């Protein structure tokens, strides 16, 4: 087998227990802040549906907001981050070495498919909706 790696050894039970203990401590520390985190979500992203707490009816999610400053700021921040990560032509798909030995028609079709896929993926990552997905 090409590129096969050595089989993984069985993890040490003591290491697993230590990791579980550290993870439990970290989660209990984080859980102390849940109420504050959910308050932030309520004010900044009231339309966000939580995966950890039961969702309220849509109208009740925005009844605590007195203006949209936090919401607008969140959208602007998300868009700035998006522009930083996906600025301009950040990638281009091309047919690989397999297509070098194919007929010109097959190479051309693969190039066309790669170009179309590049446009679609690029549009998805640079569209305004992606920033708040």
C-alpha positions as CSV (number, residue, x, y, z in Angstrom):
1,X,0.0,0.0,0.0
2,X,1.4,3.4,-1.0
3,X,1.8,5.9,1.8
4,X,0.6,3.5,4.5
5,X,1.4,4.6,8.0
6,X,2.2,2.5,11.0
7,X,-0.8,1.2,12.8
8,X,-2.0,3.4,15.7
9,X,-1.1,2.2,19.1
10,X,-3.8,1.8,21.7
11,X,-4.2,5.0,23.8
12,X,-3.1,4.8,27.4
13,X,-6.0,4.6,29.8
14,X,-4.3,7.0,32.2
15,X,-3.9,9.6,29.4
16,X,-7.5,9.2,28.5
17,X,-8.6,9.7,32.0
18,X,-6.4,12.8,32.5
19,X,-7.8,14.3,29.2
20,X,-11.4,13.7,30.3
21,X,-10.7,15.3,33.6
22,X,-9.2,18.4,31.9
23,X,-12.1,18.6,29.4
24,X,-14.7,18.3,32.2
25,X,-12.9,21.1,34.1
26,X,-12.8,23.3,31.0
27,X,-16.5,22.7,30.2
28,X,-17.5,23.5,33.8
29,X,-15.6,26.7,33.7
30,X,-17.2,27.7,30.4
31,X,-20.7,26.6,31.6
32,X,-20.5,29.3,34.3
33,X,-20.8,31.9,31.5
34,X,-23.7,30.4,29.7
35,X,-26.3,32.9,31.0
36,X,-24.1,35.8,29.8
37,X,-23.3,34.2,26.5
38,X,-27.0,33.6,25.8
39,X,-27.7,37.2,26.7
40,X,-25.1,38.4,24.2
41,X,-26.7,36.2,21.6
42,X,-30.2,37.6,22.4
43,X,-29.0,41.2,21.9
44,X,-26.5,40.7,19.0
45,X,-28.1,37.9,17.0
46,X,-31.7,37.5,18.2
47,X,-32.8,35.6,15.1
48,X,-30.1,32.9,15.7
49,X,-31.6,29.6,16.6
50,X,-29.7,28.0,19.5
51,X,-28.6,24.4,19.4
52,X,-28.2,24.2,23.1
53,X,-31.3,25.9,24.5
54,X,-34.9,25.7,23.6
55,X,-35.8,28.3,21.1
56,X,-38.4,30.9,21.8
57,X,-41.1,31.9,19.3
58,X,-39.7,34.3,16.6
59,X,-41.3,37.5,18.0
60,X,-40.0,36.8,21.5
61,X,-36.4,36.7,20.2
62,X,-36.4,40.4,19.3
63,X,-38.5,41.8,22.1
64,X,-35.5,42.7,24.3
65,X,-33.8,44.8,21.6
66,X,-34.1,48.6,21.8
67,X,-32.1,49.3,18.7
68,X,-30.1,47.4,16.1
69,X,-26.6,48.7,16.8
70,X,-25.3,45.3,18.0
71,X,-26.9,43.4,15.2
72,X,-25.5,45.8,12.5
73,X,-22.1,45.6,14.1
74,X,-22.1,41.8,14.1
75,X,-22.9,41.8,10.3
76,X,-20.2,44.4,9.6
77,X,-17.6,42.4,11.6
78,X,-18.6,39.2,9.8
79,X,-18.2,40.8,6.4
80,X,-14.8,42.2,7.3
81,X,-13.6,38.8,8.4
82,X,-15.0,37.3,5.2
83,X,-13.1,39.9,3.1
84,X,-9.9,39.2,4.9
85,X,-10.1,35.4,4.4
86,X,-11.6,35.3,0.9
87,X,-10.2,38.4,-0.8
88,X,-10.2,38.5,-4.6
89,X,-9.2,35.3,-6.5
90,X,-8.2,33.2,-3.5
91,X,-8.2,29.9,-5.4
92,X,-8.6,28.3,-8.8
93,X,-9.4,24.7,-9.6
94,X,-7.5,23.1,-12.5
95,X,-7.5,19.5,-13.8
96,X,-4.6,17.5,-12.4
97,X,-2.0,15.2,-13.8
98,X,-4.6,12.5,-14.7
99,X,-5.9,14.8,-17.5
100,X,-2.4,15.4,-19.0
101,X,-2.6,11.9,-20.6
102,X,-6.2,12.3,-21.8
103,X,-7.4,13.4,-25.2
104,X,-7.7,17.2,-25.8
105,X,-11.5,17.0,-25.7
106,X,-11.5,15.4,-22.2
107,X,-8.9,17.9,-21.0
108,X,-11.0,20.8,-22.3
109,X,-14.1,19.5,-20.7
110,X,-12.3,19.0,-17.4
111,X,-10.9,22.5,-17.6
112,X,-14.4,23.9,-18.3
113,X,-15.9,22.0,-15.4
114,X,-13.1,23.1,-13.0
115,X,-13.6,26.7,-14.1
116,X,-17.4,26.6,-13.6
117,X,-16.9,25.0,-10.1
118,X,-14.4,27.6,-9.2
119,X,-16.9,30.4,-10.1
120,X,-19.7,28.7,-8.0
121,X,-17.5,28.1,-4.9
122,X,-15.9,31.5,-5.1
123,X,-19.4,33.1,-5.3
124,X,-20.6,31.1,-2.3
125,X,-17.6,32.3,-0.1
126,X,-17.7,35.9,-1.2
127,X,-21.5,36.4,-1.2
128,X,-22.9,38.7,1.5
129,X,-25.1,35.9,2.9
130,X,-22.0,33.7,3.7
131,X,-20.8,36.0,6.4
132,X,-23.7,35.3,8.6
133,X,-24.5,31.7,7.7
